[in-house]
Amino acid sequence: MSAAHRFAMANDFIVSDMVELAEFPHFAVKYNVQGVPKIIINEKHPVEGSVDEREFAREILKAIGK
């Protein structure tokens, strides 16, 4: 999750939010959260588990079809 926040701080086209599922359980259902952290890119590309910045960048590129 911290990689997502760092990317968002560096680029105005990236937005990063963190949600406490105990307070918003409908998100756990909507995004089928089985474990944390779980990152959803563009509402459709899930990334599960902790990833470093390089892997996160690869996942962003996959999500946008690059």
Secondary structure, DSSP 8 states (H G I E B T S, - for coil): -HHHHHHHHH-TT-------TTT-HHHHHHTT--SS-EEEETTTEEEES---HHHHHHHHHHHTT-
